[in-house]
Amino acid sequence: MFRFYDATTQTAETGGIGNMAGTGFRRSLSKSIQAQAAAIFDLSAVDDQRIVFLLDYDSYFARCMQQAYPPLRGKPVGIRGPAKGTAIIAASTEAKARGVKVGMHINAALRWCPQLIAVAADMDMYGEICTRSLRVLTGVTDKVEPFSIDEAFLDVTDVVPEFGDAHMLAMHIKRELRRELGRQITCSIGIGPNKMLAKLVSHFHKPDGITHLTDEEIPALLTTIDLQDICGIGPRVKRRLHRLGVYTVEQLGRIPRDVLVKEFGVLGHVYWLWGHGIDLAPVSPYHRQQAEKSMGHGLTLPEAVHSRRTLDAILLGLCERIGRRLRRGSFLGRMVALYVGYESESWQGPMLGFGGHRRLPAHTDDSMAIYDAVQSLMPGPGLEQPVRRVNVCVSELQRGDLQLSLVEDRVTKRNLQRALDEINERFGDSSILRGIEKLNKFPRRNGPPGHGLCKRYPVETQTTDKE
């Protein structure tokens, strides 16, 4: 029922923003390749009168922390990995102004900015805030495509007339996001006729800015930007373009298309169109993308857990969160999988642990049924080694109603769980919980919208780790 294995061979499910494996640049590029077929030979046939937004959150990880923990507001904050000696993975606006950059070792960052406050990343919180922001955006238009955890495309062509113009709509979106997420979490919005240009100009007025690129401004813009300013042209593509004598975006539009196709294949068509400021990739609504096949949550714990009771409390918290997601989406699951990773001496090496899966007698969204299955996958009453990583996943999802039973009142249980869901949704996670969860040393403490996330994080203003 369970087995030991090397965690490096496993694929872990993550929670927060749902199944977004199909989002991002690769999916967008695929859509662009398909959509540009009509313009391969006749550029005049292109009729792209869309209005596309690229919403990009400012210093997302750091701003979320500042919203969650008021004492961090207005101070230089660096987000680090789970281990104290790791590099800076994100920095607040205040930290960037003092020379702190992503990728710096914490010690180096502290030399640039002695006042830097290093805070451990909380990916679950970032995912939850992303989910809440998507609810706001889909209230404006159903054409919303998440590009990453802190970026999203919106096709607002049909919505703009209701607000007067694109700038007024952008201001409306900012107000609604501020009301839902808090004042510390801001975003910059790029507005253009397609996804490529909207993303390109979204960085022009950061933070908290709006940049609207009109059709008349496109030719002048293409003469000033670098090749790598276009999302999708990286260093290797740039070097290959240099070999063809292409050094600017303007030259990219002037080079014969056949030359680019010979060098890059079908991507040559896309690059040539980008050189003319054209991107035919549609905004692909995320609710029309591939349906979720599983839901899971995992944690890399801030410190190793030695107690089985503490681990049980953590596992129950994960099961509660999965159950809430199932109920919120009207899903039922049947296959429950568990992975527990032991503490490793090196984060670079493989993490050993145990895991397994169990198929339930019937589909369910009952958090306790999921938790009971997880408990059955534990190898014994205690822990052989300290635990640092846990993951629970439910698969074989289907939509539908619970199957009634003659031996248990599943309807009453479900109504009780929905009542608990409503309380936690309204007043914040952990507002009401089961007694065993009080043993969880690392609870989620997300609060209600508009009041910060009310979570206190261990912060460090100095480190003794050596480079």
SVG drawing of the C-alpha trace seen along z (x, -y; Angstrom):
<svg xmlns="http://www.w3.org/2000/svg" viewBox="-31 -58 62 60">
<polyline fill="none" stroke="black" stroke-width="0.4" points="0.0,0.0 3.0,-2.3 6.5,-2.3 9.8,-4.1 11.2,-6.1 13.4,-8.9 11.4,-12.1 13.3,-13.4 11.5,-10.9 8.0,-12.0 5.8,-14.8 4.2,-16.9 0.8,-18.5 0.6,-22.1 -2.5,-24.0 -3.7,-27.5 -4.3,-28.4 -5.7,-25.2 -4.5,-23.4 -2.5,-26.0 0.0,-23.6 -1.3,-24.7 -0.7,-28.4 2.3,-30.6 4.5,-31.4 4.6,-28.0 0.9,-27.7 0.6,-31.3 3.3,-30.6 1.4,-27.4 -1.8,-29.5 0.1,-32.1 1.5,-29.5 -2.0,-28.2 -3.6,-31.6 -1.1,-33.2 -1.8,-30.8 -4.2,-33.3 -1.5,-35.9 1.3,-33.8 1.0,-35.1 -1.3,-38.2 -0.4,-40.6 -3.2,-42.9 -5.7,-40.2 -4.9,-40.8 -7.8,-42.5 -6.8,-42.6 -8.8,-45.3 -8.6,-43.8 -7.9,-45.5 -5.7,-43.3 -4.6,-44.0 -1.5,-42.4 -1.9,-42.8 1.4,-42.4 1.6,-42.6 4.4,-44.8 7.0,-42.9 4.3,-40.3 5.8,-38.0 7.1,-40.9 3.9,-43.0 1.9,-40.0 4.1,-39.7 3.7,-43.4 -0.1,-43.1 0.0,-40.1 2.3,-41.6 1.8,-45.4 5.2,-45.9 6.9,-45.1 5.1,-47.9 7.4,-50.6 10.5,-48.6 13.0,-46.7 11.9,-43.1 13.7,-40.2 11.9,-36.9 14.1,-33.8 13.7,-30.1 12.9,-27.7 16.5,-27.4 18.0,-30.4 21.2,-30.5 19.5,-30.7 19.3,-33.5 16.8,-36.3 14.0,-35.1 12.0,-38.3 12.5,-41.8 10.2,-44.7 10.2,-48.0 12.1,-49.5 14.7,-46.8 15.2,-47.1 15.8,-50.8 18.7,-50.0 20.4,-47.7 18.9,-44.3 18.5,-42.1 16.9,-38.7 19.5,-35.9 21.7,-37.6 22.8,-35.5 21.3,-36.9 24.7,-37.9 25.4,-39.9 22.0,-41.5 22.6,-42.5 25.8,-44.2 24.0,-46.3 21.1,-46.9 21.8,-46.3 18.2,-47.1 16.9,-44.2 14.3,-42.0 14.5,-38.4 11.2,-36.5 10.6,-32.9 8.4,-32.5 4.8,-31.2 3.8,-29.8 0.4,-28.7 -0.4,-32.3 0.7,-33.5 -1.5,-31.0 -4.5,-31.8 -4.1,-35.5 -3.8,-34.7 -7.1,-32.7 -8.8,-35.6 -7.5,-38.0 -8.8,-35.8 -12.3,-35.9 -12.1,-39.7 -10.9,-39.6 -13.4,-37.1 -16.1,-39.4 -15.0,-41.9 -14.6,-39.5 -14.6,-35.8 -11.6,-36.1 -8.9,-35.9 -5.7,-33.9 -3.2,-33.5 0.3,-33.8 2.0,-33.2 1.2,-33.4 1.5,-37.2 0.5,-38.0 -2.7,-37.6 -3.9,-38.5 -7.5,-39.9 -9.3,-40.4 -11.5,-43.4 -12.6,-44.3 -16.3,-43.7 -16.1,-45.3 -14.4,-48.6 -17.5,-50.4 -19.3,-49.9 -16.6,-51.9 -15.9,-54.6 -12.3,-53.8 -9.6,-51.3 -7.9,-53.6 -11.2,-53.9 -11.6,-50.1 -8.0,-49.6 -8.7,-52.0 -11.9,-50.1 -9.9,-46.8 -7.3,-48.4 -10.0,-49.6 -11.7,-46.2 -8.4,-44.4 -7.5,-46.8 -10.8,-46.2 -10.4,-42.4 -6.6,-42.1 -5.7,-45.2 -3.9,-48.4 -0.4,-47.0 -0.8,-44.7 -0.6,-46.8 -0.4,-46.0 0.8,-47.6 -1.3,-47.2 -0.2,-47.2 -2.8,-47.9 -2.2,-47.1 -3.9,-45.5 -2.4,-42.1 -0.7,-40.0 2.9,-40.6 2.6,-44.4 0.5,-44.5 3.2,-42.6 5.9,-44.7 4.5,-48.0 3.3,-46.7 6.8,-47.4 7.0,-51.0 5.3,-52.6 6.0,-50.5 4.9,-50.3 1.1,-50.8 1.1,-52.3 -1.0,-52.1 0.5,-52.2 -1.8,-52.4 -0.1,-51.7 -2.1,-53.1 -1.8,-51.9 -0.1,-55.1 2.7,-54.6 3.6,-51.0 6.0,-51.9 8.1,-54.2 8.1,-51.7 9.5,-49.0 12.5,-51.1 13.5,-51.6 13.1,-48.2 15.7,-45.5 15.0,-42.0 15.1,-40.5 12.4,-43.0 9.9,-40.7 8.8,-37.8 9.8,-34.7 13.1,-36.0 15.8,-34.9 19.6,-35.0 19.9,-31.9 17.3,-33.1 18.9,-36.5 22.3,-35.1 20.8,-33.1 19.1,-36.3 22.4,-38.2 23.9,-35.5 21.2,-36.5 22.1,-40.2 19.0,-41.0 19.9,-43.3 16.7,-45.3 13.0,-44.5 12.6,-46.8 15.1,-44.6 13.2,-41.5 10.2,-42.9 12.2,-43.7 14.1,-40.5 12.5,-38.1 10.1,-35.8 11.5,-32.8 14.9,-33.4 13.4,-33.2 11.4,-30.1 14.5,-28.4 16.3,-29.1 13.5,-28.6 10.8,-26.5 7.2,-27.5 8.4,-29.8 10.0,-32.0 6.5,-33.1 5.7,-34.1 9.0,-36.0 8.4,-37.9 4.9,-38.9 6.3,-40.1 8.7,-42.2 5.7,-44.0 4.1,-44.3 1.6,-41.6 0.6,-38.7 -2.4,-36.7 -2.4,-34.5 -5.9,-34.7 -6.5,-35.2 -7.4,-31.7 -9.8,-31.7 -8.4,-29.5 -11.9,-28.1 -11.9,-26.6 -8.5,-25.0 -8.0,-21.4 -10.2,-20.3 -8.6,-19.6 -7.6,-16.0 -6.4,-16.2 -6.3,-18.6 -3.5,-18.5 -1.6,-20.6 2.0,-20.2 4.2,-21.8 7.9,-22.2 8.0,-22.7 10.0,-25.6 11.6,-23.1 11.6,-19.3 8.7,-17.6 9.5,-14.9 6.1,-14.2 3.5,-12.0 0.7,-14.1 2.0,-17.2 2.3,-15.6 -1.3,-14.3 -2.4,-17.9 -0.6,-19.1 -2.0,-16.3 -5.5,-17.1 -5.0,-20.7 -4.0,-19.7 -7.0,-17.4 -9.4,-20.2 -8.0,-22.5 -8.4,-19.9 -11.9,-19.1 -12.8,-22.8 -11.5,-23.1 -13.4,-20.1 -16.7,-21.4 -16.1,-24.9 -15.7,-23.5 -18.4,-20.9 -15.9,-18.1 -15.7,-14.6 -12.5,-12.6 -11.8,-8.9 -8.0,-8.3 -6.0,-9.6 -2.2,-9.8 0.3,-10.7 3.9,-11.6 6.0,-12.3 9.6,-13.4 12.3,-13.0 14.6,-15.8 17.7,-15.8 21.2,-16.9 21.4,-18.8 18.6,-20.5 20.5,-19.8 20.4,-16.0 17.5,-13.6 14.9,-13.6 13.9,-10.2 10.5,-9.4 7.5,-7.2 4.1,-7.4 1.4,-5.5 -2.2,-5.8 -5.6,-4.3 -8.8,-4.2 -11.9,-5.0 -15.1,-2.9 -16.9,-5.9 -16.2,-9.4 -16.3,-12.0 -15.6,-15.6 -15.5,-14.7 -12.3,-16.1 -12.4,-13.5 -12.8,-10.6 -9.7,-11.9 -7.8,-12.2 -8.8,-8.6 -7.4,-7.4 -4.2,-9.3 -3.9,-7.8 -4.2,-4.3 -1.2,-5.0 1.1,-5.8 3.5,-2.9 3.2,-2.9 2.1,-4.7 5.3,-6.8 7.9,-8.5 11.2,-6.8 12.9,-10.0 12.1,-13.8 9.7,-14.9 10.3,-18.0 8.0,-17.6 4.3,-16.5 2.0,-16.2 -1.6,-15.0 -3.4,-14.7 -6.9,-13.6 -7.5,-12.4 -10.1,-10.6 -12.2,-13.7 -15.7,-14.0 -18.5,-16.6 -21.7,-15.5 -23.6,-14.9 -22.7,-12.6 -24.0,-9.1 -26.4,-8.5 -25.8,-5.8 -28.1,-3.7 -25.4,-3.3 -24.3,-6.9 -25.8,-10.4 -23.5,-11.9 -25.9,-14.8 -25.6,-16.1 -21.8,-15.7 -21.7,-17.7 -23.9,-20.5 -21.7,-20.7 -18.5,-21.0 -20.1,-23.6 -21.0,-25.6 -17.4,-25.4 -16.3,-26.4 -18.5,-29.5 -17.1,-30.6 -13.5,-30.2 -14.2,-31.9 -15.8,-34.9 -13.5,-35.3 -10.3,-33.8 -8.6,-30.4 -8.4,-28.8 -11.2,-30.9 -12.9,-27.6 -11.1,-24.3 -11.0,-20.8 -9.3,-20.3 -6.4,-18.3 -5.4,-21.1 -4.4,-23.2 -1.3,-20.9 -0.2,-22.3 2.9,-24.4 2.6,-26.0 -1.1,-26.9 -2.5,-29.1 -3.8,-32.4 -5.2,-34.1 -7.7,-36.8 -10.7,-38.4 -10.3,-40.5 -9.5,-44.2 -7.9,-43.5 -4.6,-42.1 -3.8,-38.4 -3.1,-38.8 -0.2,-36.4 2.9,-36.8 6.1,-35.6 9.5,-35.0 11.7,-37.7 15.5,-38.1 17.5,-41.3 20.8,-39.5 22.2,-36.1 25.2,-34.1 25.3,-31.9 28.6,-32.1 28.7,-32.3"/>
</svg>
